[in-house]
Amino acid sequence: MKLTNEQLERYSRHIILFGGKGQKKLLAGKVLVIGAGGLGAPAALYLAAAGVGTIGIVDYDVVDLSNLQRQIIHSTASVGQRKVDSARHTLEGLNPDVHVVTYNEWVNSQTLPQIIDDQHYDFIIDATDNFPAKFLINDACVLGGHPFSHAGIIRFGGQTLTYVPGKGPCYRCIFDTMPPAGAVPSCKEAGILGAVGGVIGCIQATEAIKYLLGQGELLTGALLTYDALTMRFRKIPVGHNPHCAICGDAPSIHELIDYKQPVCESKVGKGSL
């Protein structure tokens, strides 16, 4: 594949960094973003701007006025539209090189493997807002051997880590089981500083881009936390848990499970911060 003159200009700052060969890797790359909300919005925008060739967007919600404080992929004119349609319109307007694939459906044990296999995605971004979806995404990626970025945000802070098969812990290694119902307030109850989603979502996009390029040090073996009030990042080393229920030495989970504890008043796979 030869870069066109327009692509040479569009990606000129990238080409300075990693050459045309690296940009071609991005154009050939496929990233799935699950959730078109506070995390997925900035992540998808930067992936499209970077020229990632295929971007999948999963969400089963419509744009609400209260989303616009943080979900920057949508606009006031998008209120009432399906989030996947609004996201696709924005991404295609930003970069016509990008093929946007939308999935207006709930993520569950049946649909998620099908979605991942649909385009044979290279990397997955978990931009959901509820524990059932996060555990489901982790389990699907571990069982299927797919690298992914986990993230969560609430109030003035966030956290993120990257899983790559055979390298470092998975989400369950650190967070073994879901917290009891009511133990963690929903984002609707606790609030969220919109810009925090931008910070963490951009890190998720960066991880995906580094993975596609095969450059840099990923957040494998580390949980990165961010506190916006103190403007402090903390990189916490975490290791593989040999007793992990899905990637440990004697795993007890061998198939996907649909969990029933909703957080943020959303069904599994529906919420997107």
FENLIN-V292256 format. One record per residue. N is the residue number from 1. PHI is phi as a letter, one per 30 degrees, with the letter a starting at -180 (999 if undefined). PSI is psi in radians with two decimals (NA if undefined). Layout:
n = {N;N}
phi = {PHI;PHI}
psi = {PSI;PSI}
This chain:
n = {1;2;3;4;5;6;7;8;9;10;11;12;13;14;15;16;17;18;19;20;21;22;23;24;25;26;27;28;29;30;31;32;33;34;35;36;37;38;39;40;41;42;43;44;45;46;47;48;49;50;51;52;53;54;55;56;57;58;59;60;61;62;63;64;65;66;67;68;69;70;71;72;73;74;75;76;77;78;79;80;81;82;83;84;85;86;87;88;89;90;91;92;93;94;95;96;97;98;99;100;101;102;103;104;105;106;107;108;109;110;111;112;113;114;115;116;117;118;119;120;121;122;123;124;125;126;127;128;129;130;131;132;133;134;135;136;137;138;139;140;141;142;143;144;145;146;147;148;149;150;151;152;153;154;155;156;157;158;159;160;161;162;163;164;165;166;167;168;169;170;171;172;173;174;175;176;177;178;179;180;181;182;183;184;185;186;187;188;189;190;191;192;193;194;195;196;197;198;199;200;201;202;203;204;205;206;207;208;209;210;211;212;213;214;215;216;217;218;219;220;221;222;223;224;225;226;227;228;229;230;231;232;233;234;235;236;237;238;239;240;241;242;243;244;245;246;247;248;249;250;251;252;253;254;255;256;257;258;259;260;261;262;263;264;265;266;267;268;269;270;271;272;273}
phi = {999;c;d;d;d;d;d;e;d;e;c;e;d;d;d;d;d;b;i;d;d;d;d;d;d;d;d;d;d;b;b;c;c;c;j;c;c;d;c;d;d;d;d;d;d;d;d;d;d;d;i;d;d;b;b;c;b;c;a;b;b;c;d;c;e;d;d;d;d;b;c;d;d;c;b;e;d;d;e;j;d;d;d;d;d;d;d;d;e;d;d;d;d;d;b;d;d;d;c;c;c;c;b;d;a;d;d;b;d;d;d;d;e;d;d;d;d;e;c;h;d;d;a;b;c;d;c;d;b;b;d;e;d;d;d;d;d;e;d;d;d;d;d;c;i;c;d;a;c;c;a;b;b;a;h;c;b;a;b;a;a;b;c;b;e;i;b;i;d;c;e;d;d;c;c;d;b;d;d;e;e;i;d;c;d;d;d;d;d;c;i;a;d;e;d;d;d;d;d;d;d;d;d;d;d;d;d;d;d;d;d;d;d;i;b;i;c;d;d;c;i;a;c;c;c;b;c;d;d;c;h;b;c;b;c;c;d;b;c;d;c;d;c;e;d;b;b;d;d;b;d;c;c;b;b;d;b;c;d;c;c;d;b;i;h;b;d;e;i;d;d;b;h}
psi = {2.21;2.32;2.38;2.91;-0.68;-0.71;-0.66;-0.64;-0.79;-0.75;0.41;-0.65;-0.52;-0.78;-0.55;-0.65;-0.86;0.28;2.98;-0.55;-0.72;-0.72;-0.61;-0.60;-0.72;-0.74;-0.49;-0.13;2.72;2.09;2.32;2.18;2.01;1.80;2.09;0.85;-2.41;-0.58;-0.81;-0.55;-0.99;-0.61;-0.85;-0.68;-0.77;-0.53;-0.76;-0.75;-0.59;-0.26;0.43;2.14;-0.67;2.17;2.09;2.40;2.13;2.20;2.60;0.76;2.95;2.77;2.24;2.65;-0.61;-0.26;-0.49;-0.22;-0.30;-0.41;1.37;-0.05;-0.27;2.83;3.02;-0.65;-0.29;-0.19;2.24;-0.27;2.78;2.40;-0.66;-0.61;-0.74;-0.76;-0.77;-0.76;-0.76;-0.79;-0.71;-0.57;-0.55;-0.74;1.83;-0.18;-0.40;2.32;1.98;2.15;2.20;2.57;1.69;1.27;2.79;2.54;2.13;-3.05;-0.39;-0.77;-0.60;-0.85;-0.63;-0.71;-0.80;-0.72;-0.31;-0.79;0.12;1.04;2.45;-0.54;2.55;2.40;2.07;1.82;0.56;3.01;0.29;2.60;-0.71;-0.74;-0.69;-0.75;-0.66;-0.79;-0.77;-0.86;-0.70;-0.68;-0.69;-0.85;-0.60;-0.10;0.70;2.29;2.55;2.83;2.17;2.55;2.71;2.56;2.59;2.52;-1.97;0.30;2.98;3.01;2.71;2.63;2.82;2.35;2.26;2.23;2.24;-0.01;1.84;-3.13;2.79;3.12;-0.70;-0.46;-0.53;-0.78;1.57;-0.85;2.86;2.53;2.74;2.66;2.29;-0.17;-0.55;2.15;2.62;2.85;-0.50;-0.61;-0.71;-0.42;2.88;2.28;2.07;-0.68;-0.40;-0.69;-0.64;-0.75;-0.91;-0.70;-0.65;-0.61;-0.70;-0.74;-0.68;-0.73;-0.74;-0.75;-0.76;-0.68;-0.79;-0.64;-0.42;0.56;2.66;-3.10;2.04;2.88;0.90;2.28;0.28;2.46;2.05;2.14;2.68;2.28;1.92;-0.50;-0.65;-0.07;0.89;2.22;2.52;2.19;1.88;2.04;2.33;2.50;2.91;2.33;1.95;-0.29;0.13;2.40;-0.29;-0.47;0.21;-3.02;-0.52;1.26;2.50;-0.21;2.13;-0.02;2.84;2.53;2.35;1.85;2.78;0.08;1.80;2.58;2.57;0.47;0.69;2.66;2.87;2.15;-0.11;-0.74;2.61;0.70;NA}
